């Protein structure tokens, strides 16, 4: 990094500055942000899971638990310790710019619906988006993968491309392990 304007003389010719923080857009920025986030959360008494480093838990003396899950810039707060979760929201708002989106409805391709019977998880929206992206939204069910004596056609040129097949196969595999 070059010296800031006005400081060239104090550094001398051929000298550079060492940046002690990350800049947005650099490779190490997400890691630096998560390290800072982890320090803040641990300061509030949360422990980082060894099985999944993006999950933090806090157990109370009453046997209640508060769980925080991080994915890129999305955070999910859950648990049965409502007071702790509200305190955590306030503490996070002091340290970071946050927006409370209310009850969880959609996260990582999964839809969440609450009722008196419990919480239901499905991937309906993910699958519909995948069908739409591959121009298969209005497709009809076939008994075999390839119908006899018919030629495959595309609805539009958008659906063609060398990476479409591998991308589609990858995306179809994703919902399988998460089927509720």
Backbone as CSV, one residue per row, in Angstrom:
resi,resn,N_x,N_y,N_z,CA_x,CA_y,CA_z,C_x,C_y,C_z
1,UNK,0.852,-1.173,0.000,0.000,0.000,0.000,0.896,1.234,0.000
2,UNK,0.570,2.193,-0.811,1.336,3.442,-0.890,0.973,4.356,0.269
3,UNK,1.906,5.243,0.648,1.593,6.191,1.728,0.435,7.111,1.340
4,UNK,-0.391,7.517,2.292,-1.495,8.425,1.997,-0.964,9.778,1.523
5,UNK,-1.773,10.526,0.754,-1.335,11.839,0.267,-0.910,12.739,1.429
6,UNK,0.229,13.412,1.263,0.739,14.305,2.291,1.745,13.655,3.223
7,UNK,1.865,12.343,3.182,2.785,11.627,4.068,3.988,11.048,3.323
8,UNK,4.095,11.349,2.023,5.181,10.780,1.226,6.557,11.143,1.779
9,UNK,6.724,12.411,2.208,8.031,12.869,2.687,8.443,12.164,3.977
10,UNK,7.502,11.929,4.875,7.847,11.323,6.166,8.221,9.843,6.029
11,UNK,7.752,9.193,4.970,8.073,7.783,4.770,9.361,7.590,3.977
12,UNK,9.632,8.468,3.061,10.819,8.332,2.219,10.505,7.585,0.937
13,UNK,11.450,7.613,0.030,11.274,6.976,-1.273,11.400,5.461,-1.132
14,UNK,10.523,4.731,-1.812,10.585,3.276,-1.809,9.995,2.620,-0.577
15,UNK,9.398,3.377,0.298,8.787,2.831,1.519,7.294,2.619,1.285
16,UNK,6.721,1.691,2.008,5.292,1.400,1.917,4.688,1.357,3.313
17,UNK,3.362,1.332,3.373,2.645,1.234,4.654,2.189,-0.204,4.856
18,UNK,2.175,-0.635,6.094,1.621,-1.939,6.431,0.203,-1.714,6.944
19,UNK,-0.761,-2.352,6.283,-2.162,-2.211,6.642,-2.477,-3.174,7.780
20,UNK,-3.012,-2.661,8.884,-3.291,-3.497,10.055,-4.747,-3.925,10.132
21,UNK,-5.485,-3.729,9.066,-6.868,-4.182,9.008,-7.170,-4.593,7.583
22,UNK,-8.287,-5.249,7.371,-8.602,-5.717,6.028,-9.421,-4.671,5.282
23,UNK,-9.313,-4.718,3.978,-10.093,-3.842,3.117,-11.203,-4.653,2.479
24,UNK,-12.353,-4.036,2.287,-13.479,-4.703,1.649,-13.071,-5.172,0.254
25,UNK,-13.403,-6.408,-0.077,-13.117,-6.928,-1.400,-11.853,-7.754,-1.497
26,UNK,-11.013,-7.728,-0.485,-9.802,-8.537,-0.529,-10.099,-9.957,-0.040
27,UNK,-9.225,-10.894,-0.412,-9.426,-12.296,-0.048,-9.523,-12.526,1.450
28,UNK,-8.728,-11.805,2.223,-8.689,-12.046,3.665,-9.774,-11.288,4.431
29,UNK,-10.557,-10.461,3.758,-11.586,-9.660,4.436,-12.620,-10.500,5.176
30,UNK,-13.213,-11.541,4.540,-14.195,-12.342,5.280,-13.600,-13.003,6.520
31,UNK,-12.373,-13.481,6.407,-11.722,-14.126,7.558,-11.502,-13.123,8.687
32,UNK,-11.033,-11.923,8.329,-10.796,-10.891,9.347,-12.108,-10.493,10.020
33,UNK,-13.180,-10.367,9.212,-14.481,-10.008,9.781,-14.951,-11.098,10.736
34,UNK,-14.832,-12.368,10.320,-15.314,-13.454,11.165,-14.484,-13.575,12.438
35,UNK,-13.184,-13.329,12.362,-12.351,-13.349,13.573,-12.815,-12.278,14.554
36,UNK,-13.102,-11.082,14.042,-13.608,-10.004,14.898,-14.970,-10.384,15.476
37,UNK,-15.850,-10.927,14.632,-17.180,-11.334,15.079,-17.070,-12.399,16.168
38,UNK,-16.198,-13.389,15.948,-16.008,-14.455,16.933,-15.526,-13.929,18.272
39,UNK,-14.603,-12.968,18.249,-14.109,-12.373,19.500,-15.242,-11.679,20.252
40,UNK,-16.075,-10.942,19.520,-17.196,-10.231,20.148,-18.165,-11.223,20.779
41,UNK,-18.533,-12.264,20.041,-19.501,-13.248,20.537,-18.936,-14.009,21.737
42,UNK,-17.677,-14.396,21.666,-17.056,-15.115,22.785,-16.960,-14.225,24.019
43,UNK,-16.767,-12.921,23.813,-16.721,-11.967,24.928,-18.043,-11.967,25.698
44,UNK,-19.148,-12.250,25.012,-20.464,-12.284,25.652,-20.797,-13.655,26.234
45,UNK,-19.821,-14.553,26.301,-20.024,-15.836,26.968,-20.437,-16.977,26.065
46,UNK,-20.407,-16.800,24.779,-20.778,-17.862,23.846,-19.551,-18.709,23.534
47,UNK,-19.784,-20.002,23.310,-18.691,-20.895,22.934,-18.890,-21.343,21.492
48,UNK,-17.783,-21.428,20.777,-17.823,-21.823,19.375,-17.854,-23.343,19.279
49,UNK,-18.745,-23.866,18.456,-18.858,-25.308,18.277,-17.620,-25.851,17.574
50,UNK,-17.138,-26.994,18.016,-16.005,-27.638,17.354,-16.458,-28.393,16.110
51,UNK,-17.727,-28.809,16.080,-18.257,-29.529,14.923,-18.541,-28.584,13.763
52,UNK,-19.018,-27.380,14.069,-19.323,-26.382,13.043,-18.897,-25.027,13.586
53,UNK,-17.826,-24.492,13.052,-17.257,-23.253,13.583,-18.145,-22.035,13.351
54,UNK,-19.200,-22.189,12.581,-20.115,-21.077,12.342,-21.257,-21.054,13.359
55,UNK,-21.220,-21.932,14.346,-22.275,-22.003,15.356,-21.695,-21.683,16.729
56,UNK,-22.416,-20.837,17.455,-22.021,-20.436,18.805,-23.185,-20.732,19.746
57,UNK,-22.887,-21.248,20.946,-23.924,-21.598,21.923,-23.622,-20.967,23.273
58,UNK,-24.701,-20.710,24.014,-24.560,-20.251,25.394,-25.615,-20.965,26.230
59,UNK,-25.155,-21.673,27.262,-26.053,-22.403,28.156,-26.216,-21.609,29.445
60,UNK,-27.461,-21.495,29.901,-27.719,-20.762,31.143,-27.748,-21.732,32.320
61,UNK,-27.745,-21.183,33.522,-27.811,-22.007,34.736,-29.156,-22.711,34.870
62,UNK,-30.187,-22.155,34.226,-31.526,-22.760,34.286,-31.695,-23.888,33.271
63,UNK,-30.658,-24.194,32.512,-30.737,-25.264,31.522,-31.216,-24.805,30.156
64,UNK,-31.357,-23.496,29.980,-31.798,-22.973,28.687,-30.584,-22.747,27.797
65,UNK,-30.846,-22.669,26.488,-29.750,-22.500,25.538,-30.102,-21.425,24.504
66,UNK,-29.089,-20.674,24.106,-29.207,-19.703,23.015,-28.182,-20.104,21.961
67,UNK,-28.615,-20.180,20.714,-27.744,-20.621,19.617,-27.697,-19.543,18.550
68,UNK,-26.504,-19.296,18.041,-26.281,-18.318,16.984,-25.590,-19.045,15.831
69,UNK,-26.146,-18.942,14.627,-25.573,-19.573,13.438,-25.253,-18.477,12.433
70,UNK,-24.049,-18.506,11.879,-23.598,-17.486,10.928,-23.379,-18.133,9.571
71,UNK,-23.892,-17.504,8.519,-23.584,-17.914,7.151,-23.339,-16.651,6.342
72,UNK,-22.113,-16.401,5.970,-21.658,-15.205,5.257,-22.058,-13.976,6.060
73,UNK,-23.120,-13.273,5.657,-23.543,-12.099,6.422,-24.945,-12.276,6.998
74,UNK,-25.433,-13.511,7.030,-26.727,-13.822,7.635,-26.491,-14.495,8.979
75,UNK,-27.293,-14.115,9.962,-27.181,-14.695,11.299,-28.558,-15.174,11.732
76,UNK,-28.618,-16.395,12.227,-29.862,-16.948,12.759,-29.687,-17.103,14.261
77,UNK,-30.629,-16.556,15.022,-30.650,-16.708,16.478,-31.803,-17.631,16.827
78,UNK,-31.528,-18.635,17.640,-32.577,-19.564,18.034,-32.272,-20.103,19.429
79,UNK,-33.238,-20.760,20.008,-33.063,-21.339,21.334,-34.276,-21.081,22.197
80,UNK,-34.227,-21.580,23.430,-35.359,-21.406,24.343,-35.109,-20.329,25.395
81,UNK,-33.983,-19.649,25.330,-33.668,-18.572,26.275,-33.982,-17.222,25.622
82,UNK,-35.259,-16.849,25.647,-35.717,-15.627,24.963,-35.042,-14.370,25.497
83,UNK,-34.840,-14.287,26.813,-34.183,-13.107,27.392,-32.756,-12.959,26.872
84,UNK,-32.021,-14.055,26.819,-30.638,-14.019,26.318,-30.606,-13.625,24.848
85,UNK,-31.554,-14.139,24.066,-31.589,-13.802,22.641,-31.860,-12.314,22.435
86,UNK,-32.748,-11.733,23.236,-33.023,-10.290,23.133,-31.804,-9.470,23.550
87,UNK,-31.126,-9.906,24.624,-29.904,-9.205,25.046,-28.837,-9.284,23.956
88,UNK,-28.720,-10.452,23.339,-27.724,-10.635,22.285,-28.014,-9.728,21.091
89,UNK,-29.280,-9.590,20.723,-29.638,-8.680,19.620,-29.170,-7.263,19.923
90,UNK,-29.385,-6.826,21.145,-28.953,-5.486,21.545,-27.440,-5.338,21.504
91,UNK,-26.732,-6.356,21.995,-25.266,-6.312,21.988,-24.718,-6.315,20.563
92,UNK,-25.324,-7.123,19.694,-24.888,-7.153,18.296,-25.138,-5.813,17.610
93,UNK,-26.264,-5.170,17.948,-26.581,-3.861,17.358,-25.576,-2.801,17.791
94,UNK,-25.013,-2.938,18.996,-23.989,-1.994,19.457,-22.683,-2.158,18.685
95,UNK,-22.349,-3.388,18.323,-21.067,-3.689,17.679,-21.120,-3.651,16.151
96,UNK,-22.270,-4.041,15.585,-22.396,-4.189,14.139,-23.667,-3.508,13.648
97,UNK,-23.709,-3.267,12.352,-24.938,-2.756,11.741,-25.796,-3.971,11.410
98,UNK,-26.941,-4.101,12.085,-27.788,-5.277,11.877,-29.208,-4.851,11.533
99,UNK,-29.942,-5.808,10.948,-31.353,-5.599,10.653,-32.092,-6.860,11.087
100,UNK,-33.047,-6.718,12.000,-33.826,-7.851,12.496,-34.944,-8.135,11.498
101,UNK,-34.930,-9.311,10.889,-35.935,-9.682,9.894,-37.087,-10.474,10.497
102,UNK,-37.113,-10.595,11.813,-38.211,-11.295,12.471,-38.019,-12.802,12.461
103,UNK,-39.143,-13.511,12.520,-39.104,-14.980,12.564,-38.494,-15.526,11.273
104,UNK,-37.742,-16.601,11.401,-37.066,-17.225,10.265,-38.092,-17.785,9.289
105,UNK,-37.968,-17.377,8.019,-38.873,-17.870,6.981,-38.121,-18.633,5.903
106,UNK,-36.913,-18.150,5.537,-36.151,-18.757,4.448,-34.669,-18.634,4.762
107,UNK,-33.936,-19.748,4.698,-32.505,-19.726,5.001,-31.827,-20.880,4.280
108,UNK,-30.787,-20.577,3.510,-29.988,-21.572,2.795,-30.837,-22.536,1.964
109,UNK,-31.806,-21.996,1.241,-32.624,-22.821,0.362,-33.743,-23.573,1.055
110,UNK,-33.929,-23.355,2.349,-34.980,-24.048,3.083,-36.020,-23.051,3.571
111,UNK,-37.293,-23.447,3.449,-38.393,-22.630,3.963,-38.801,-23.174,5.328
112,UNK,-39.118,-22.260,6.233,-39.543,-22.638,7.577,-40.952,-22.120,7.811
113,UNK,-41.843,-22.998,8.269,-43.219,-22.610,8.578,-43.543,-23.092,9.990
114,UNK,-44.160,-22.218,10.769,-44.511,-22.549,12.152,-46.017,-22.768,12.267
115,UNK,-46.390,-23.724,13.098,-47.798,-23.951,13.414,-47.868,-24.494,14.837
116,UNK,-49.063,-24.790,15.297,-49.230,-25.341,16.642,-48.584,-26.724,16.766
117,UNK,-48.505,-27.442,15.645,-47.927,-28.786,15.651,-46.401,-28.770,15.694
118,UNK,-45.788,-27.653,15.313,-44.330,-27.574,15.327,-43.792,-26.708,14.201
119,UNK,-42.535,-26.910,13.886,-41.870,-26.174,12.811,-41.668,-27.129,11.644
120,UNK,-42.077,-26.695,10.460,-41.965,-27.521,9.267,-40.947,-26.904,8.318
121,UNK,-40.094,-27.757,7.770,-39.033,-27.320,6.869,-39.252,-27.989,5.518
122,UNK,-39.153,-27.193,4.439,-39.216,-27.770,3.100,-38.312,-26.982,2.163
123,UNK,-38.126,-27.504,0.970,-37.292,-26.845,-0.030,-38.094,-26.544,-1.292
124,UNK,-39.371,-26.284,-1.130,-40.263,-26.026,-2.254,-39.762,-24.871,-3.113
125,UNK,-39.444,-23.734,-2.505,-39.002,-22.564,-3.254,-37.704,-22.854,-3.998
126,UNK,-36.769,-23.553,-3.361,-35.500,-23.895,-4.004,-35.748,-24.725,-5.262
127,UNK,-36.603,-25.742,-5.146,-36.881,-26.622,-6.278,-37.621,-25.863,-7.374
128,UNK,-38.591,-25.015,-7.011,-39.300,-24.218,-8.022,-38.351,-23.267,-8.741
129,UNK,-37.442,-22.636,-8.010,-36.445,-21.759,-8.639,-35.537,-22.552,-9.570
130,UNK,-35.153,-23.749,-9.169,-34.311,-24.607,-10.003,-35.049,-25.011,-11.280
131,UNK,-36.316,-25.392,-11.157,-37.112,-25.746,-12.333,-37.265,-24.557,-13.273
132,UNK,-37.482,-23.379,-12.713,-37.619,-22.177,-13.532,-36.305,-21.853,-14.249
133,UNK,-35.197,-21.957,-13.541,-33.885,-21.646,-14.115,-33.517,-22.601,-15.246
134,UNK,-33.964,-23.851,-15.168,-33.644,-24.843,-16.192,-34.776,-25.002,-17.202
135,UNK,-35.717,-24.056,-17.195,-36.848,-24.049,-18.135,-37.676,-25.325,-18.041
136,UNK,-37.832,-25.861,-16.852,-38.598,-27.086,-16.642,-39.816,-26.845,-15.751
137,UNK,-40.178,-25.590,-15.534,-41.249,-25.268,-14.596,-42.588,-25.864,-15.014
138,UNK,-42.908,-25.841,-16.296,-44.194,-26.373,-16.756,-44.091,-27.770,-17.318
139,UNK,-43.042,-28.505,-16.994,-42.830,-29.822,-17.596,-43.871,-30.826,-17.105
140,UNK,-44.077,-31.842,-17.940,-45.036,-32.887,-17.601,-44.286,-34.123,-17.118
141,UNK,-44.899,-34.847,-16.227,-44.318,-36.063,-15.677,-44.208,-37.131,-16.762
142,UNK,-43.091,-37.830,-16.826,-42.894,-38.916,-17.784,-42.575,-40.191,-17.016
143,UNK,-42.995,-41.327,-17.581,-42.742,-42.601,-16.918,-41.281,-43.011,-17.028
144,UNK,-40.614,-42.574,-18.095,-39.201,-42.882,-18.296,-38.441,-41.579,-18.480
145,UNK,-37.136,-41.590,-18.241,-36.373,-40.345,-18.391,-36.422,-39.765,-19.802
146,UNK,-36.477,-40.621,-20.826,-36.542,-40.129,-22.204,-37.794,-40.707,-22.841
147,UNK,-38.693,-39.824,-23.260,-39.919,-40.273,-23.911,-39.580,-40.830,-25.290
148,UNK,-40.307,-41.865,-25.717,-40.034,-42.503,-27.002,-40.406,-41.591,-28.161
149,UNK,-39.579,-41.607,-29.206,-39.828,-40.907,-30.471,-40.070,-39.415,-30.317
150,UNK,-39.495,-38.792,-29.354,-39.645,-37.345,-29.206,-38.266,-36.718,-29.129
151,UNK,-38.162,-35.511,-29.636,-36.906,-34.784,-29.615,-36.965,-33.731,-28.524
152,UNK,-35.904,-33.609,-27.776,-35.849,-32.595,-26.720,-35.747,-31.214,-27.344
153,UNK,-36.532,-30.279,-26.836,-36.480,-28.892,-27.311,-36.397,-27.969,-26.116
154,UNK,-35.828,-26.815,-26.346,-35.735,-25.798,-25.306,-36.749,-24.711,-25.588
155,UNK,-37.279,-24.104,-24.538,-38.214,-22.994,-24.699,-37.500,-21.734,-25.156
156,UNK,-36.272,-21.554,-24.716,-35.539,-20.339,-25.074,-34.057,-20.633,-25.168
157,UNK,-33.332,-19.703,-25.755,-31.892,-19.847,-25.885,-31.200,-19.731,-24.531
158,UNK,-31.859,-19.118,-23.527,-31.259,-18.953,-22.199,-30.930,-20.291,-21.561
159,UNK,-31.664,-21.326,-21.952,-31.499,-22.627,-21.318,-30.344,-23.420,-21.901
160,UNK,-29.729,-22.928,-22.952,-28.633,-23.653,-23.570,-27.306,-23.159,-23.034
161,UNK,-26.336,-24.020,-23.048,-25.004,-23.618,-22.615,-24.213,-24.828,-22.183
162,UNK,-22.885,-24.757,-22.305,-22.060,-25.924,-21.981,-22.093,-26.314,-20.513
163,UNK,-22.300,-25.366,-19.614,-22.273,-25.679,-18.191,-23.628,-25.992,-17.600
164,UNK,-24.691,-25.927,-18.422,-26.039,-26.109,-17.888,-26.225,-27.496,-17.278
165,UNK,-25.772,-28.543,-17.973,-25.979,-29.900,-17.473,-25.257,-30.131,-16.153
166,UNK,-23.983,-29.777,-16.076,-23.250,-30.017,-14.827,-23.790,-29.154,-13.697
167,UNK,-24.165,-27.904,-14.001,-24.730,-27.010,-12.984,-26.054,-27.573,-12.476
168,UNK,-26.898,-28.045,-13.390,-28.204,-28.583,-13.013,-28.044,-29.848,-12.176
169,UNK,-27.132,-30.731,-12.574,-26.903,-31.961,-11.792,-26.446,-31.625,-10.380
170,UNK,-25.556,-30.639,-10.251,-25.070,-30.206,-8.938,-26.228,-29.666,-8.106
171,UNK,-27.071,-28.831,-8.702,-28.165,-28.215,-7.956,-29.241,-29.223,-7.587
172,UNK,-29.435,-30.243,-8.409,-30.428,-31.269,-8.083,-29.947,-32.104,-6.903
173,UNK,-28.641,-32.344,-6.820,-28.085,-33.114,-5.701,-28.206,-32.381,-4.372
174,UNK,-28.211,-31.046,-4.389,-28.209,-30.276,-3.141,-29.401,-30.545,-2.232
175,UNK,-30.648,-30.586,-2.727,-31.765,-30.767,-1.784,-31.844,-32.157,-1.162
176,UNK,-31.234,-33.150,-1.766,-31.407,-34.525,-1.306,-30.999,-34.737,0.150
177,UNK,-29.781,-34.322,0.588,-29.412,-34.588,1.988,-30.233,-33.802,3.000
178,UNK,-30.875,-32.730,2.565,-31.592,-31.869,3.490,-33.087,-32.124,3.494
179,UNK,-33.533,-33.181,2.826,-34.955,-33.449,2.756,-35.511,-33.646,4.162
180,UNK,-36.522,-32.830,4.533,-37.081,-32.936,5.893,-37.823,-34.238,6.122
